[in-house]
Amino acid sequence: MLQGGFLMYILLLISIAVLGIVIEKYRQIALVRKANRSVLETLQNASQSKEMIAVAKKYHKTSPIARMLDKVVANQNQDKDLLVQSLESAANYELHLLERGMAWLSTFAAIAPLIGFLGTVIGMVRVFMNIQHQSSAGIDINILAGGIWVALLTTIGGLVVGIITIVFYNDIVQKLESILHDMQDAATTYMIKHYKSNEA
């Protein structure tokens, strides 16, 4: 940190922000999955709309599937096309809520290596300035090599932060896509049950 200069502290702040976002997203995903699992387990034996309404109300605050289910059971006009559009809109909204903070992860993954390269460029400029100011008797290769490796430290720091952030970002995106697919499957299944219940 001391050798790399002030940009290393910026990378440290970015890594702390990334860690906070990643912990929060994994916590959120775990809670959503737990709530969705509870909803699906409760709905296994539900065949009537009244039972679905009770489940939707019980888990409305914690489960995206319950909120989508609420769209199904709240549909009074029996317009299937309108209901499908409503479910798609609800799924997109739920995904939008789950994706909060992901834009920052993507941004940090992109700018961390750039900040590292900027630190290296600044360091190299200083190295060449020192070379220019050295006496004409000769250039001290030790000073030159020392300045270069110090300049490269920020590139290493930026790449490490960027790579780790990308790995976490992609993993979280896959988990969010899995949750979205579960929501869509559950909504389709219980939409069919809802119509069968009303037709019975």
N, C-alpha and C positions, 0 to 999 in steps of 0.2 A: 504493500500500500504506500509506504513512504517513498520507495524508489520510483514507483510509477507516476507519481504526481497527482495533481488535483482531480484529473479525470477518473482516476481509480476510485475516488470517493463518490463520484457520480455513479459509477458502475456498482458500487456497494449499495447506494440508495436504490438503484433500479433492482438489484437482486433482492433487497428486503421487500420492495413493493411486489415483485413477482412471487416471492414466498408467501406473502399475505394473501394475494389473490388466489394462488393455487390451493392453499389450505382452506380458504373460504369456499371455493368451488367444489372441492372434494367433500367438504362437510355438507354443502347444499345437496350435492348429488346423492350422498348416502341417505340423507333425510328424505329426499323425494322418492328414492327407490324403496325405502322402508314403508313410507306411506302408501305408495302405489301397490306394493305387495300386500299390505293389509287390506286395501280396497278389493283387490282381485280375489284374495282368499275369502273375504266376506261375501263377495258376489257369486261365488261358485254355485251356491244353492238358491240364488235369487232368480226367480222367473217372472215375478210380477213387477209392474212399474212402481207400485207403492214401496216395494222393498228396495228398489234401485234409488228412489227418491230419498229414503232414509239413510242409505249408505252415502249418497252424494252430499247430503247435508252434514253428516257426521265428519267426513274427511275433507270437506270443502276447502278449508284453510291450508291444509298441508299437502294434498295430493292433486297434481295436474289431471290425473285420470278421473278423479271425483268431479273436478270442475268441468271436464269435457262431458262426463256422464250427466251432469246437471243440464247441459245443453240438450242432451237426448231426451230426458224425461220432461223437460220444460217445453218441448215442442208439442203444441196443442193442435196445430192445423194439419198435422200428418203429411206435410209436403216434404217428400224425401229429398228432392233436389235442394230445397232450401236448407234442410237439416245438414246435408253433406257440406254445403258451403259454410254453414255455421261452425261445423266441426273443424273444417280446414282452417278457418279464421281463428278458432279457439286454440288449435294446435300450434299455429304460427305465433300466437300471442304468448302461449306458455313457453315455447322455445325461446322467444325473445327475452322473457323474464330469466330463464335459465342461463342465457348467454351474456348477461350483464357482467362486465369486467373482462370478457374475452377479447374485446377490442384493444384493451390496454396490454394484455399479454402479447397479442400480435405485434403491437407497436414496440414494446420493449424488446421482443425477439429481433425486430428489424433494426432498431437504433443502437442496441448494445455493441454489435460488431463495428458499426460506423463510428461510435464514440472511441472504441479501441483503435481504429485506424487513424482517427483524428489525433489521438495522443501520440501515436507512432510518428505521424508526419511532423507534429510539433517538436517531438524529440529529435528527429533527424535534422530539422532546421537548426536546432541548437547545436547539434554535432558539427554541422558544416560551418556554422558561425564560429565555433571554437577553432576549427581547422584554419579558417581564414585569419584568425587573430594570433595563431601560433607563429613563432619566429621562422624565418626562412631557412634556418639551419636544418629543419627536418620536422616531421610529424611524429608525435609519440603514438605508436600503434596501440598501446594499452589504453590511452585516453579515448582513442577513436572506437575501439572495440567495446569499452565500457559504456560509452555514450549510446552506442547502437543497441546493445542488449537491454539497457534501461528503457530505451524508446520502444522496444518491442514488447515490453511488459503489458502495456495497455491493450495491445492487439490480442495478446493471450487472454487477458481478463475479459475483454469484450466478446471474444469467441466463446469462452467458457459460459458466460452468462447467456449469450444468445442461443447456444446449442441446447443448454438445459431448459431454457424457456420454450423452445420449439418442441422439445420432447414432451413436456408437460402440456403444452397447448394442444398438440395432436391427440394425446391420450384423453384429455378432457372433451375435445370435440367428438371423438368416437363414443364416449360414454353418453354425451348429450344426444347423439344420433340414435343410440340404442334406446334411450328413454323415449324419444319421439316415436320410434317404431312401436314400442310397447303401448304408447298412448293411442296411436292410430289403430292398432290391432284391437285393443280393448274397446275403443269407441265403435268400431265396426261390429264387433261381436254383440255388444249390448244394445246397439241400435237395432239389430235384427231381433233380439229378444224383446225389445220394447214394442216393436211393431207386431210381433206374434202375440204378445200379451194383450195388446189393444184389440187385435182381431178376434181373440178368443172369446 
